Structures are given as structure tokens and as C-alpha cells.
Amino acid sequence: MSNISNKLLFNIAHLVTMDSQHSELQNAAIYIESNQIRWIGKSSEIPKHYLENTQQIDMQGHIVLPGFINTHHHMFQTLTKTVAQDAELFGWLKTLYPIWSKITPEMIRVSALTAMAELMLSGCTTTSDHLYLFPNGASLEDEIQAAQTIGIRFHAARGAMSVGESLGGLPPDALVEDEVLILKDTQEMIEKWHDNTKYAMLHIVVAPCSPFSVSENLMRESAKLARQYGVQLHTHLAENINDVLYSKEKFNQTPAQYAESLGWVGDDVWHAHCVQLDAEGIKVFARTKTGVCHCPSSNMRLASGIAPIRQMLNAGVPVGLGVDGSASNDSGNLIQEVRQAMLLQRVANNDPQALNARQALRLATVGGAEVLGRQDIGSIQVGMAADIIGFKQQQLSFAGCSDPVAGIVFSPPSQVDFSMINGRIRVMNAELVDFDLERHVSTHSLLSRKLMAH
């Protein structure tokens, strides 16, 4: 691609800004200087000096939006799709833990690249990943390397499991870590990699795995560590009925009560799933601005239930979307999650107006940015990072759509035609730039077969 840092997207058929006024423009243009948006307007009104020494990209026939934000994933799970097809969460985990114990650092890196490629082709420009097991010398740095290779904006969550079966936890003892070492490694990851500057491409997140795999002490100490360094906190919470029962039996508290008692609420915290978050829990999350990542496909796959997203939004809880792990989804397509989120709320509330297409798209953009504590991504506005995606209207999925924006949700295309991350073009003509996808998939498939053969 061109090495000119300034870019002009023009002739945009329909621009969805996701600003606070819900502005949408036709025949629009966006001027990007280095990695940030500097001007937005009509293509007929582009200032002449924006045409000089600028890479000009004709977006005729495209619907353009802010890049999607994925707020929960387990990328290593791309290696183990379609396993335990008919199990609920706990049974599913018990089936997969022994397989995952054989994962190598190379498998972590390659599986992350696979997940990131799939996300980027489905419109994702920022993703979090929750890596909570580190067998055979694996490290969070294996995923960081993958993100830097492919060029996605990355929130790397240093997960952990410390309570094995012998202590009443769910994971086998061989997969848990010592809590002192967990905290030490997490601190080292923050000090080495976390970037707190505007438009940062890499954040580190403190992320013990779940109430059924870590101790109360690790939860408390993790919260202290995160706040010492000003980084975010993330974990799983209230994912299904068994998760709630475990919390009540083990801690004599609901999941929300347990989280609040340990300091795990606040605008620097987000929890994955919250399918079984009760009314009191929703009030706590709304009052403290604690975020939720909704993972509709995974929740359906594992029969966990339908998260009360409409009720959360009505209360003022920050909500984003996540694909969750590719062994419980079994996909990393963020467009799919936008559609499922919309449809599930209609079913759950028996109301066709429970969530509309544009509200669902907001969950994937500004909602995700709020959950991740970012003020520099999630919308197309002057001063925001240049994270921009484009869908080509002239394709089968849009045929007959009277509202092209709603068409992205109601009749979703399989992937984007264009993607820019931090001012750099990463997808052009529906293909990843500077990434040999076919060769990579061959490598990934070989490693997957090797892992499953153990």
C-alpha cells in the first residue's frame, strides 16, 4: 500500500458516524492525517489543500462506519472448534481443559493470528482477548506478537486460574498457577507493554478467569494491582445457572454481590456474559458504571440463557459485544454478534422494538469503546482514531435492502470490503493487506490436528 500518511476517503455513499447526534451523511468524505480523523464533510466540499500529497480512496457505493470493537474472546480456542457440541458450560470446560493443557507458545501465536484475521475481515478494528492458561511456556507476549504482526488494536487481558479441582475449583490442578507468580507476571506485562497514551494500539488488562477458578485473595490483589497502575479489570461473571449456584454455595453471595465485595465494580471493570445477572446486580452495575460484554452466540451455543441487555441499557449499564471463544461460538465474526444481539432481545422481551439495528451497531462501536474505557475510538468524529470500515453495497446480501445501514444487521454481509486501523489500511477489496491468509490457515490447521491428536 501507499506510504503516504495522509488519506482522503471520498464519494462515501452512506456514512454512519455514531456520534452523540446519531449523524449520518450521504456522499461524504473523511480526511485522515496520520492516524487521526481531521475533517468530515460532503465530497463536494473537500478543501483543496486536503487533495495535496494525500492518498485518495474512492469509496463510491460503500457504507462506512466506525470499526467494530470486540470486548471478549479466547483466541486459543480457534484450535478446538466443534468439541463438546452438546454440553453446557461446566461440562464443556471439563472436556476441553485436558486438550488445552497441550497448547504450545506457537499454537497461542498462530491461533491468535487466526482469530484476529477473522475479526478484522468481519469489521473489527479493536479487540480484547482473555488468555487465562499458560501451559508449556506460553505467554501473553505470544498474542501481543500476533497483534503487532497483523496490525489490530489490542487489549491483552492477562488471565489466570489458581484454584484447581483439589481445592474445589473447576480446572485440573495441572492448569492452575501460583498466585504470587500470577501477580508478578501480570505486573511485568503492564510495566513492559501497557501504553496509556491517546490512540494506543496496546493495553494490558488484569483478568483472573472466573469465580470458579481463582481465589478471593487473587481477585482482591488483582484489583489492587490494576488500580495501582491505572489499567482495567476483566473476568467472567454470572454466565449460567451453575455459575450462580457455585457463587451462592461457595461465597454465600450472588455473583454481583461477590464482585462488589471484592472491589470488582467501577468504570474500570467489565464482566463477560452476565447472562444471569439479577435485577439487584443490574442496579449495582448501573450505579458504578461497571461494563458488560454480551456474547450472544456463545450463550446460545452453551444454552446459558439470554442476557437481560435491554434491562441493562435502560438502567444505564455500559454494554459492548464479544464473540467469545471460538470453541463456544464457533466463529469470530463480529457482524454475526450484532445481528444475534438484536434478535435475542426481541425474543427475550417478546418485543420487536426491544433492540433495533442501529442500537445493535452502537453496542459494537461506542458501546464497546465505553466498556474498554476508550474515548478515542468507537465513532467517526474529528480527533478520533482513524478506525474505519466500509461495506460494499453492490453485493448479494444487500440486494433489496431499502435501508442499507439496517441491512448490515438484518441481512448481514459475510465481511467488510475495507478496513483502516489507526490510519493504516488493513483490508482492501475484502482481502487482508500484507497477510498470506491461505498459507496461514494451512499452518493453523496443521497445529489444530496436532493438538487434537494428543
N, C-alpha and C positions, 0 to 999 in steps of 0.2 A: 504493500500500500504506500501511498504518498507519505513523505516525511514532513510535509507542511503541517505545522501545528495548529493553524487556524483553519476552521472549516465552516462552510455555509450549507445548510440543508434548505433547499428551496422547492417550490411547487408542491408542498405537502398538501395532499387532498383534504385531510382532516387531522387537526392537531388537538389532542386531549391533554391539557396542561396539568390537571389535578391540583390546581391552586385552590385557595380557600373560596374563591368565587365560582369554582367549577367551570372555568373558562374553556371554551372550545372554539377553534378558529379554522376557517377554510382557506385554501390557497395560501398557506402560511410559510414562514421561513424562520430558521433559528441560526444565529451566528454564534459560533463557539471559538473562544480564544484559549488556546492551550487545553486545559481540562475543565473549563467552566463556561456556562451559558452567559453571554454578554448582551444579547439582543433577541427579541421575539417580535414578529410583526407579520404584515402581509408581504407576499413575494413581490407585489407591485410597488412596495415602498422601501425596498432594501437600500440603505445608504450606500453611495457609490464606493466609499473607502472600504466597505466590507467585501468588495469584489476583488480587491487588490491582494496579491500574494496569499490567496486563500484557496483551499481545495473545495471546489463546488460540487455538491452531490445532489442530483436531481431526484426528488422523492415523489415525482408525479405518480398518482394512483395509490399512494400509501396512506395508511392510518398510522399516526405517530403518537406514542405515549412515553411516559417516564419508564425506565427499566423496572421490571418486577423485582421484588425483594423476597427471598426465601428465608424464613426465620427459624426453620428446624429441619435437620437432616442427619442421617448417619450414612455417610458416603461409602464406608467399607462394605455396607450391605449390598452394593451393586454386584458383589461376587456371589451372593447366595439368594438370588431371586427364586420364587416359586417353591420354597421349602415350607413345610408345616402349613400347607394350604388351608386346612380346616381347623386351625387351633385358635383359641383366644390368647390374649397377651402372655400370661404366665406360662402356659404350655408351649406357646410359640418360642418364647425365650429359652426355656429349658431344652428344647430341641436344637436350637441354634448355638447356644453357648459352647458346646464341645467342638463344633465346626469352627467357630470364630477363634478358638484358642490356638489354632494352627496358622493364623494370619501372620504374614511377614511384613517387614517395612516396605518392600517392593509392592506387595499387594495393597498396602494402605495408599501408597502414592498413585499407583495405577488406577485403583478403584475411585480415588478422589478425582482424578482427571476425567474418568468416565462420567461420574456424576455431574461434574462441572460442565462438561461438554453438553450433556443432555439439558441441563438447566439453562445454559446460555442459548441453545437453539430454541428453547421454549420462552425466551424473553427475559430470563433472569439476568440481572447485572450485579446484584449483591446477594451473597448467600452466607448463612451461618452453617457451621457443621458441628455436631456434638459427638466428638470421639471420646469414648469412655472405656475402651480397653486397649491395652498396650502389651500384647504378648510378643515374645521373641525379638525384643529390642525395638519394637515400633515406637514412634514418637509423633507428637503433634507436628513436628517440623516436616514430617513426610507429606502431610497435607498442605502445609504452608508452601513447600516447594512446588506442589502441583498448582496451587492458586497463582503463584508467581509465573509459572510456565505458561498457563493458559490466559491469564490476564483478567480474572474475575475479582471483584471487590469481595473481601473475605473477612468474616468474623469467626475466628477459630476458637471453639469452645473446648477448653481442656477439661474433659470429663473424668470421672473416676468411679471405681467401685471398691469398697473397702470392707463390706460385710458379706462374707460368704455363707454357704449353707451351714457350716458348723456353728455359726453364730446367729442363725435364724434368718439369714438373708436368702435371696433367690439364686444368685450366681454361684457356680462352683468355686471352691477355695482357690483353685489354681489360677483363676482370672482376676482375683482381687489384689489390691496393692496396699502397702503400708501407708498409713495416713500421714506420717511425718514426711515420707518421700513424696507423696502426692502434693502436699502443700509446698515443699521445696521446689519440685519441678514446675508447678504452676507459677510460683513466684519468678523462677528463672525465665519461663516463657514470656511473662509480662515484661520483665526488665529487658529482655533481648528483642522482642518483636512488636510489642504494642505501640501503635502510632496514634497519639491523641490530637494530631493536627487536623485542620479542616481538609476535607476531601481524602482522608486517609484511606488507603487500599487494604489495610490490615489492622484489625483489632483482636485482642486476646480476651476471652471470656472465661470466668471461673464457673465450672459447671459439674459439680458432683451429680452422678447419674440419676438417682431416684431415691425416695424414702425407703424402698425395699432393698437397696444395695449399698447404702452408706450409713454411717452413724450420725447421731445428733451432734456429736462433737465435731465431726468433719463439716457438717452443714454450718455450724456456728463459726468455726475457724475460717471457713471459705468466705463467708460473708464479711468477716473482719478483714481478710486479705484483700478482697475485691475493693472494699471501701478505702482501704489504706492507699491503694493505687488508682482509685477512681475508674475502675473498669466494671463491666456489667456482670450480673449473675444469671445463671440459667439452669433449669432442671426440668424433669418430668413431674407432673402433678395430676392427681385425680383422673387418671387415664381410663380406668374402667371400675366396675363394681368391686372386683377383687382388690384393686389398689386402695379403694376407700376402706374396705373391710380390714386390710392389713394395717392401715393407719389407725383405725379405731381400736383394734386389738393390741397393737404394739405400743401405741403412744397415747391411747385413750383420747384422741382428738380427731376431728375431721382433717382432711388434707390442708384446707385453708387455715384452720386453727394451728396446725403443726407448722406450716410455713411462717405464719405471723409470729409464733412463739420463738422462732429461731432467727428472726430478722430478715426473712426471705420475702418481704414485700417492699414496694417502693418503685419509683420510676427508673431505677437502675436494675430492676429484676424483671425477667419474663419467664413464664412457665409454658411448657409444651402440653398440648392436649386439653386439659381441664374439662374433659367430657362430662365428668360427674361433679363439677363444681356446683355446690348448692347455693340457694338464694343469699344466705349469710356470707358465703365466700365471695359471691359477686359483689356484695356491698363493700367488703374489705378491699377487694381489688380495685374497685372504683374509687374508694376514698384515698387509697395510697398510690393510685395510678400504676399499679402493677400490671405488666403486659401479659397477653396470652397469645400463643401461636396455635392457630386452628389447623388441624391436619385431617381434612375430611375423608380422603380416600383411605388412608391408613386406619382411621377409626371404623370405617365401614368394613374393611378387609378383616379386621380382628374382632368384629362385632362388639366394639366397645361402647357404642351408642352414638348419639348426636349431641355435640356440644351446644349449649344454650347461647349461641352467638348473638342472636337478636336481643336477648335479655342483657347480655354483656354490653353491647353497643348502646342500648337505651340507658344503661346505668352510667356510661362513660368510661368503661374499661377499654384500654388500648388493645386492639386486636390486629394481628397480622396473619399471614398464611404460611404453611410449610408443607413440603412434600413428604416429610418424614423419611425414614429409612427405606431404601429400595428393596428390602426383603419383607416389608409390610405394606408396600404401596401397589405394585412392584414397578414403579415408574418414578421418574424425576421430572415430570412435565408440569410446570407451574401453571400453564394455561388450563390444564385439566382441573387443578385445585380451585381455580377461580370459579369455574363452572359448577363443580361439585358443592362448593360453599354456598353458592346461590340456591341451587336446587334443594340441598338438605334443609336449609332454614325454611323453605316453603313447605316441605314435608313435615318437619318437626312442629311448625306452628299452624299447619293447615291453613296457610295464608299465602296467596300468590304475590302479595306485596311485602312479605317478610324481609326479602333482600332482593334488590333489583340489580341489573347488570353493572351499572356504573358504581353502585355501592360495593359490589363484589370486587371490581377493579381497584377501588380505593383501598380495600384490605390488602391487595397485592402491591400497592405503591406507598401512599402516605401512611397507611396503617402499619406496614412493615417497617418504615423508617422510624415511626414513633416507638414501636416495640424495641427496636435496636438502639434507641437513643440517639438517632441521627437527625440533624437539622439541615444537612447539606445534600440529601438525596430524597427521592420519592416524588418529586414534582418537577415540571419543566417551567422554571422561573429564572429570571436574571439573578446571577450569583450562586445558583445551584450547580452541583457537579453535572458534567455532560454525560449522563447515563440515559441513553435514548434508544428506543426500539421502534421498528417500523414493520407493519404488516402490509403485504401487497394485496390490494383489493381484488385484483383480477386473478382469482383462484377459485377452485371448486367450492370450498366451504362458505365463501361469501356470496355465491350465486343466489340471487333472490332476496338478499338482506336489505330491507328498506332503511334500517338504522345500522350503519357499518360498525359503530362502536359497540352496540349491543351484540352484533354478530360475532365479535371476538369471544363472547361468553356463551351465547345461545347456540352458535354454530362454529365452535372453536376451530381455527386452523391448527395444523399439527406443529407448526413452528414459525418463527419470525423470518422475515426476509433480510432485515437489517438490525444490527445492534452496535451501539457505541458505549464503551465503558471508560469513564474518566477521560473522555475526549479522544479515545483511540478506537478505531473501527475493529470490531472483533467478529462480526458476522456480516457478510456481504453476499447478496444473491442466494440467501438461505444456506450458505456454507461457512463454516468456521475459517477464519483467516489464519494462515501460518500454523495449521494443525492438521496432521495427516490422520483423519478420523478412521479411515478404513484400516490402516496399519495398527492404530491404537486398539481398536475393537478386537483385532486378532490377538494381540498381546493380552488384553483383558480376559478374553475367552479362555486362553491357554491357562492363565493363572486361576481362573474360576474352576476349571476342570481339575486342576492340580489340588486345589483346596478341598473340593467336594470328594475327591478320591481318598482322602485321608481317613 
